[in-house]
Amino acid sequence: MAISVRAEPAPIVLFAAGSLREAMTQIAADYHVIAGITVRTEFGPSGLMRERIEHGERADLLASADTGHPLALQQHGLADRVAVFARNTVCAYAPAALGITTESLLDRMTGPGTRLGIAAAQADPLGDYTEEIFARADRARPGSGEILRRQSTVVVGGALPSATPAGDPIAALLSERRIDIFLGYCSGRARLEKAVPGLQTVVLPPGLRVGPEYGIALIKGADPAAAGLMLYILSIDGQRTMAQHGFAPVGLPAAQEPLPGR
């Protein structure tokens, strides 16, 4: 007597920005428990992930650190729906021994010999946000934008400096003082401060602050179950997970006052 074996459904393929690694790994695990569907995640610079989809690689969802890459897929007929699902901010990370403050940050970044670690523009939205920070710095202090670019080394979304140890490359570069300051997402604070003893997170001054918005695209022809994962990410439970990992969620209800008489 032949015994039929029920095949496991194919996993949903989620391409996501590297800054989403911890949050989306948890969401994928939670969704598997709730829906019984496996989510296969791949992380990297959003621009490079978009290019992989454009070149025909299979993915069901793209969760990007901006809205530009998801919208580009939609405009090119490669995505059905796009939604904003979280916000973030950019911070400066530096050894506390340097004594950098919000007020002194621009002076220190433009000071002689300061080594900035940044992300690659176009390949990674963090690099685009960094370019906007440099442009704002130049408007506030003409000439500073060129100094910042000259003192910067791409450490995300491009070729890392040689001999970087295995593990978190940014943590290694900061620990070894191969860079003095890293401009990265504030959502990475817990991970970096844990990995680099004595690391300080510095909030950018008001004139330099940028507000990254994260967008998710449902790829055309995606597995039907992918829409359920997209909705879960936008749900209250998914948004709480985003908040737990340092992001500013867009879909949590406002705190409600108790009704009169209760």
C-alpha positions in Angstrom: 0.0 0.0 0.0 1.4 3.3 -1.1 1.7 5.9 1.6 1.3 9.5 0.4 3.6 12.1 2.0 2.3 15.6 2.1 4.9 17.9 0.6 6.1 20.9 2.7 5.0 24.2 1.1 7.9 26.0 -0.6 9.5 28.7 1.6 8.7 32.3 1.1 11.8 34.2 0.0 12.4 37.5 1.7 15.2 39.8 0.5 15.9 42.4 3.2 18.3 45.2 4.0 21.2 44.2 6.3 20.0 46.5 9.0 16.9 44.4 9.3 18.7 41.1 10.0 17.8 40.8 13.7 14.2 42.0 13.3 13.3 40.0 10.2 15.0 36.9 11.5 12.7 37.1 14.5 9.6 37.9 12.4 10.4 35.0 10.1 10.6 32.6 13.1 7.4 34.0 14.6 5.5 33.8 11.3 6.5 30.1 10.9 5.0 29.4 14.3 1.8 31.3 13.6 1.3 30.2 9.9 3.3 27.1 9.6 5.2 28.6 6.6 8.9 28.7 6.3 10.5 32.0 5.4 14.0 32.0 3.8 15.7 35.3 4.4 18.7 36.9 2.6 20.2 40.1 3.8 22.4 42.7 2.0 22.5 46.2 0.6 19.0 47.1 -0.6 20.2 48.3 -4.0 22.1 45.1 -4.7 19.1 43.0 -3.6 16.9 45.0 -6.0 19.3 44.4 -8.8 19.2 40.7 -8.2 15.4 40.7 -8.6 15.7 42.8 -11.7 18.1 40.2 -13.1 15.5 37.5 -12.6 16.4 36.0 -9.2 13.4 34.7 -7.4 12.2 36.6 -4.4 8.7 37.1 -3.0 9.3 40.2 -0.9 11.9 43.0 -0.8 12.2 44.8 2.6 14.4 47.8 1.9 16.0 50.5 4.0 14.3 53.1 1.8 11.2 53.4 -0.4 13.1 54.1 -3.6 14.2 50.6 -4.4 10.7 49.0 -3.8 9.0 51.8 -5.8 11.5 51.3 -8.6 10.5 47.6 -8.8 6.9 48.7 -8.9 7.5 51.3 -11.6 9.3 48.6 -13.7 6.4 46.2 -13.4 8.2 43.9 -11.1 6.2 44.5 -7.9 2.5 44.6 -7.2 2.3 46.5 -3.9 4.6 48.8 -1.9 4.1 49.9 1.7 6.1 51.8 4.4 6.6 49.5 7.4 9.1 51.3 9.7 11.3 54.3 10.2 14.8 54.7 11.5 17.5 57.4 12.2 21.2 57.7 11.6 23.6 57.9 14.5 27.4 58.3 14.9 29.3 55.5 16.6 32.7 56.2 18.2 34.8 55.1 21.1 33.6 56.9 24.3 37.3 57.8 24.9 37.1 60.3 22.1 34.5 62.3 24.1 32.4 63.2 21.1 29.1 65.0 21.8 26.2 65.9 19.5 27.4 69.5 19.6 31.0 68.6 18.7 30.3 65.9 16.2 30.7 68.0 13.0 33.9 69.5 14.3 35.3 66.0 15.1 34.2 64.5 11.8 35.9 67.3 9.8 38.9 67.4 12.0 42.3 66.5 10.6 43.0 62.8 10.3 39.5 61.6 11.4 38.6 58.4 9.7 34.9 58.0 8.9 33.3 54.7 8.0 30.3 55.0 5.7 28.0 53.0 3.4 28.2 53.0 -0.4 25.7 55.4 -2.0 23.3 53.9 -4.5 24.2 50.3 -3.5 22.9 50.9 0.0 20.3 53.4 1.2 22.5 54.2 4.2 25.0 55.6 1.8 22.4 57.8 0.3 21.3 59.1 3.7 25.0 59.7 4.5 25.3 61.8 1.3 22.3 63.8 2.5 24.0 64.4 5.8 27.2 65.6 4.0 25.1 67.9 1.9 23.4 69.4 4.9 26.8 69.8 6.6 28.0 71.6 3.6 25.1 74.0 3.6 25.6 74.7 7.3 29.4 75.0 6.9 30.5 75.5 3.3 33.4 73.2 2.4 32.7 70.6 5.1 31.0 68.2 2.7 34.1 67.8 0.6 36.2 67.2 3.8 33.8 64.6 5.0 33.9 62.7 1.7 37.6 62.9 1.6 38.0 61.4 5.0 35.4 58.6 4.5 36.0 55.0 3.7 33.2 52.8 2.4 32.7 49.9 4.8 29.1 48.9 4.0 27.9 48.0 0.5 31.3 48.0 -1.1 34.8 46.4 -0.7 35.8 46.2 2.9 39.4 47.1 3.9 41.6 44.0 3.7 42.3 41.7 6.6 39.0 42.4 8.3 38.4 39.6 10.8 35.3 37.3 10.6 32.2 38.4 12.4 30.7 41.9 12.5 33.1 43.9 10.2 31.9 47.3 11.6 32.5 46.2 15.2 36.0 44.9 14.2 36.9 48.2 12.4 35.8 50.2 15.4 37.5 48.0 17.9 40.8 48.1 16.1 40.5 51.8 15.6 40.8 51.4 11.8 37.9 53.9 11.7 37.2 56.6 14.3 33.5 57.2 13.6 30.9 55.1 11.9 27.7 56.6 10.5 25.0 53.9 10.8 21.4 53.3 11.7 20.5 54.0 15.3 18.6 50.7 15.3 22.0 48.9 15.5 22.9 50.5 18.8 22.4 47.5 21.0 24.3 45.1 18.7 27.3 47.5 18.2 27.5 48.5 21.9 27.5 44.9 22.9 30.2 44.0 20.4 32.5 47.0 21.1 33.3 47.7 24.7 33.3 51.4 25.5 31.5 52.4 22.3 29.4 55.6 22.4 26.3 56.3 20.3 26.1 60.0 19.4 22.8 61.6 18.2 23.3 63.9 15.1 22.7 67.6 15.6 19.3 68.7 14.4 20.6 70.3 11.2 22.2 67.0 10.1 19.4 64.5 11.0 17.8 62.4 8.3 14.8 60.2 8.7 15.1 56.9 6.8 11.8 55.2 5.8 11.7 51.5 5.2 9.6 50.1 2.3 8.5 46.6 1.5 7.5 45.4 -2.0 5.4 42.4 -2.9 7.1 41.0 -6.0 4.9 40.3 -9.0 4.1 36.6 -9.3 5.1 36.0 -5.6 3.9 33.0 -3.7 0.4 33.7 -2.5 1.5 33.2 1.1 3.9 36.1 0.8 1.0 38.6 1.0 0.3 37.1 4.4 3.8 37.7 5.6 3.7 41.2 4.3 0.5 41.8 6.3 2.1 40.2 9.4 5.0 42.7 9.2 2.5 45.5 9.0 0.4 44.0 11.8 0.5 45.2 15.4 2.5 42.1 16.4 5.0 42.6 13.6 5.3 46.3 14.4 6.0 45.5 18.0 8.8 43.3 16.9 10.2 46.2 14.8 10.0 48.5 17.9 11.8 45.9 20.0 14.7 46.0 17.6 15.1 49.8 17.7 13.0 50.8 14.8 10.2 53.4 14.8 7.1 51.4 13.8 4.4 53.0 11.7 1.5 50.7 12.6 1.1 50.7 16.4 -2.1 52.2 17.9 -1.7 55.4 20.0 -2.1 54.9 23.7 -5.8 55.3 24.5 -7.2 57.1 27.5 -9.7 55.1 29.6 -13.3 55.8 28.8 -15.3 58.0 31.3 -16.7 56.0 34.2 -14.2 53.1 33.9 
